Amino acid sequence: MTCLYSCFKKKGASPPRHTTEVDDVVSSIQNTTLYTYRELRIATENFTPANKIGEGGFGCVYKGSLKDGTVAAIKVLSADSRQGLREFLTEIKLIADIEHDNLVKLYGCCAEENHRILVYGYLENNSLAQTLLGGSHSSIQFSWPTRRKICIGVAQGLAFLHEEVQPHIVHRDIKASNILLDRDLMPKISDFGLAKLFPAHMTHISTRVAGTAGYLAPEYAIRGQLTRKADIYSFGVLLLEIVCGRANTNRRLPPEEQYLLERVWQMHVKGELVSLVDTSLNEDYDAEEACRYLKIGLLCTQNMPKLRPTMSTVVKMLRGEIDVNDDKISTPGLLSEFMGVRSDKDHKDKAKVKNSSYTDSAGSSKLEISSSSSAMATSHATMTFNSIYDRSN
């Protein structure tokens, strides 16, 4: 089944369920534009495959030129996807009224008949997954100052969501493919389809687990108790990827090097963190700062969520305004151990994964492919766990 077929139904098809809910949400939007389907069809030249810049279980993303000349990214959600409908409503509700330099800008949407389309600002340099982690496929040179700017920018965007927006927002899917880059390589956090509002009086939200393998905080994956600390864990993994220039998991590497977080911890214990910095930088970087960034990544991924710093503190540490205390860095949480990916005899605590369903964020079985800096491909699935149980000690 082609993407176009799944994204669009013929005229005359019966209207989708939940139309009233969609209409209620869309009619309440104030700071965005309501586009007609015809406008967006013209903008994308009838959704020609030549303009398609992304594809996933949710549907397709097209580059388009709006009638005022603005270039936009037009995200067409599958009309058949129940989860796609939820994500459509979630994205509108959460980001229609917020704006930040490090968040994608929602221009508007279309909810005509059975069409569910979101219109965002177009970002010229795609995502970190396809550029920095995409092997030799990108011509962009990620210097150390550029990487520093990206790390701080993403941290600022998350701090805004976690601490300034009311109610607070937990993104739930911070990863390299959801960090987009504009023409100046300014990072923008995208894809709020899995995000959750987090009222200030709540300690956690119990929810069905969703996210991406390699970025999931273990305590969230195991117990389904969501806090902002889950996003901070994901950011920590992303930070390590940016400094090291490789994906968090690469099973084509020797066993001891396959899991980036575990590798960084091992090198931290040995005092050899500098050996992990991306070799493509050709040693043209501030070694002390690069090692500090790796240590911040370890602080963010500590096994005990309460020990992870807030995102506003992370921003200050990245800027060098707060020192990083090596003594406060404790063992990271490794989801691979809980899922039984490794058979390390030294670890007794594991989890059983029963009836687990690995899907992308819109419910399909399509896998996202990213690569290490040496063009070694590794697969990451955005996944939903139906049930994960702790094994009693």
N, C-alpha and C positions, 0 to 999 in steps of 0.2 A: 504493500500500500504506500503510495507516495505521500510526501509531506503535504502537498497541495490538496490532495483528496481528503486527508485527515483534518486539514485546517478549515476547509470550506465545503459547505453543503450546497446543493442546488437550490435555487429559489423555489419556493413552494413547499419546502420540507417543513415538517411540523415544528413549531417553536419548542425550544429546549425547556426542560424543567427548571424551576427556580427563577423564572423570568422576573417575577415580582420582586424577589430579593435583589436581583441585579438592577432593576429599574429604580428601586428605592435608594440603593447606594449611589448609583450614577447621578440621580437627580439631586443628591445632596452635595455633590462636588462643587466647590466654589473657585478654587485657584487653578483649575486646569480647563483645557478646551475639550469640548465634545465634537469629535470629527464624524463626518458621515462615511459610510463604507465606500462610497463613490470617490470621495476625496483621497482616501488612502489607497484605493485601487489605482487611481491616476498617479499618485505619488510614487508608487512602486512599479509603474509600468505594467499593471495587471499582475502584480506579484510574480514577475518573471524570475526564473531560477538564477539568472545572471546577477540579480540584486540580493540574492539570499546570502546573508553573512553569518547565520547561525541556525542550528537545528537541535531539537531535543524532544523528550517525551511530551513537553508542554505544547509543542508546535514549532513554528519557524520565526526567525527574525530577518527582516529585510531592511536594506538601506533604501531610503526614499527621500524625495525632494518635495516638501510641502508647497502649497500654492504661493506662500510668501517668500519662497526660495530657501527656507531653512532646511538643512539636511537633518534627517531624523532616523533613528533606529525604530522600526515598527515591528512589535512583537505580537504575533498572531497566535492565540491560544487555540488548542484543539477544541472544537465544539462538542466532541464526544467525551471529553475528560471531565469527570466529576471533580477530581482533585484540581484540574486546570481551572475550573470555575471558582473553586475556593481560593486559589492563588491569585486569580484575577481580582476578586473582591478584596483580598488581603492587601495586595499591592496598592490598590486605589485608596483604601481606608488609611493605610499607614503612611504613605509618602506624598499624598496629594498636597498636604499642608505643611510639609517640612522642607527646608532647603539648607544645604551646606555645600561648601566647595568640594568636599570629598564624598558626596553622594550623587548618584546619577539623578538627572533632572527629568521628572515626569512632565511632559508637555500636555498630555491628555489621553483620551481613550475613545473607543467606539464600541457601543453595545447595541448596535442595530440588529434587529431580528436575532439570529443565532450567532452573530459575529462577536467575538471577544478579543479586542485589539488594544494594546497599550502602546503609546507613542513616547519615546524617550529622545533625549539629545543624543546625537550620533558622536561616537568617540573614535577618532581616527586610528588609534594604535592597538585596537583589539584588547585582549586580556593578557594578564601575566602568564597564564598557562600556555598561551599560544606564542608568546614572544620570549620572555626570559626563560621559561621552562620548555620551550618548544624546540630545543636543539639548534640546528643550523638553519631552520626555516625562516628566521627573522633577521632582518638587516639592522635592527635597533641595537645600539651599543649601550649596555647598561653599566655605566661607570659607577664608581662607589658613591659620589655625590647624588647621582640619580636614584640609586637604591636607597640611600638614606632618606631622600625626599619621599619616595614611595612608602617606606616603612612608617615615617612620621605622619604622612597624609592619611593612610589607612587607620592608624591609631587615633588620629584626631576625629575621623568620621565615626569610629566606634564609640569613642568617648562622648561624642555628641548624642548618639543614639541611647547610650547607657545612662547618661547622667544629666543631660540638658533637656531632652524631649520628655514631656509629661503626657501620659504615663511613659515610662521608659520602654525602649524597644530592644528585644533580643533578636538578632538577625537569624541565627541558627544554621547558616550555611556559608560562613566565611571561608573562602578558599581561593586559590589562584585564578580559577576561571571566572570568579565573580568580582574580580578587581580589574576594572577597565581603565584604559589609559587614553588621555586626550592627546592633542598634537604636541603638547609640551611635556608629556609623560607625567601629568598630574593624575594620581590615582582616584578612581571613583568606585565606591562600593555599589554593587548592583544586585538585582534579583532578590526582592523582598517577599517572594511568594511563600516562604516558610516562616517568616518573621512572626513574633508574638509580642503583644503588649504586656508589659510587666508592671502592674500597679505597685506603688512605693511601699504599701503596707504588707506585701506578700514576700515570704522568704523564698519560695520557689513555686513553680507551676508544674503540676503533674500532667504530662502529655505524651502522646505517642511519639516515639523517637524518630526523628528524621534528620538527615545530614549527609555528610560525605565521608566515606572510609578514609582514614588517615588523618582527618581533622576532628573527629568526634571525641569529645571528652569522655573518658571511660565511665565516670560516675553518672553521666547523663545517659549513655548507651545502656548501662546496666539497670538503672533504676527508673529512668524516664522522668527524673526530677530536674526540671530546667531552671537554671539561674543565669545571670550574666556571665558567671565564671566559665560557662560552656563556650561562649563566644571568645573569651580571653584565651582559653586553651587553643581554640582554632587559630586565633591570631598568632599565638606563639609558634605553632607549626608553620604558618605562612612566613613568619619572620625568619625562621631557620632556612626555609626554601629560598628566600630572597638573597640571604647572605651566602648560602652554599651553591646557589644556582642549579639546584636539582629538585626533583619531586620528592615528596615525603616517603614514597615507597617505590622501590625498583628491584623487582625480583630477578633481574638479569645480572645484578651485581653479586659478588661473593656473599654468602649468608650473613657474615658479620657486618656488612655494609648496606644491606637491603632497606633497613628502617632508619630513616634519617634521625628522628628524635633519639632513638636508642644509641645511634652512633655519636651524636653530639654529646650525650651524657657520658659515654665512655671516654671520649677525648677530653671532656671537662675534668673528669676524675684524674686523667693522666697529665693534665696541664698542657694539652696539645691542640687546643681549639683552633689555633691559627691554620693548622694543616687542612681544615675543612672549608676554608674560604674559597669561593669560586676561582678556579685557576684561570678562567677567561679574563679576569681582571689583571693578569700578568703582574701581580704584586704591586699594582698601582692603587693602593688604598691605605687607609689608616688602620694598621693592624690592631692597635689597642681598641679603637672604636668598633671594629668588626667583631672582635672577641667579646666586647661588652654587649653588642647586639645579640650574639649567640647566648650569652648568659641571661639576657632579658627574655629570650625565647624559652629558656629553661625555667625561669621564674614563672612564666605564664602557663607552663605545661606541668607544673608540679602535681603530684598525685592527690594531695589534699587541696580541694578547691579553695578553702578559706585562706590558704597561703598565697594564692595567686594575687598579684596586685590589681588595683582598679585600672581602667584604661587611661584615666587622667594621670595616674602615677606613671604608667608606661610611657605616655607622651613625654613627661618630664625626664624620665630616665633616658629615652632615646635622644633627647636634646642635650643631654649631659647636665641637666639642672639638678638631678638627684644621683648620688653615687649608687652603684650596684654592689651590694654586700655579698661576696662569695659565700660567706658562712650561712646565708639565708636560703641558698639554693638547695632544695631537697630532691629526692628521687622523682623523676617524671612519671606520670600515669601513662601506661602503655596498653592501649586497647587490644593490641595483638596478643598480649598474654591472656586477657579475659576471653578472647574469642578462640583460643586454642590454636592460633596461627603458628606459634612456636612450641616446641616440646622441651623447653629448658627445664631440667630437673630441679634447678634452684628455686623455681617459683611454684608454690603450692596452690595459690589462689587463682582459679580459673572460672570461666562461666560456661554454662551450656547454652547453646543457641538453638532454640527449637522453633521449627516452622518459620525460619527467618525469610523475609522477602526482600530481595535486593532490587530496588527500583530507583529511577531517577526521581527528581522532585515533582514530577507530574504523574508518576505511576506507571511508566513504561519500563521495559527491561533493558533499555539502551544504556550502554556504559559510556562514560566520559573518558577519553583517552588523553593523557598528558605524558610528557617525556622528561627525562633527566637531561642535564646539560650535555651529556655525551650521546644524546639522541637514542637512549635506551628507553623504549616505550614501557609504560606501566599503566594498568587500568585502575580507575577509581570509580566506584559506583556510589551515587547518592542513594542512601538506603533507608528503608523503614523496617524496624524490627517489630514483628508481631509479638514475640515474647522472648525475653532473655531472663534467665534465672541465675542468681548467685548459687554457687555450690557451697554448702555449709562446710566450715572448717573442721 
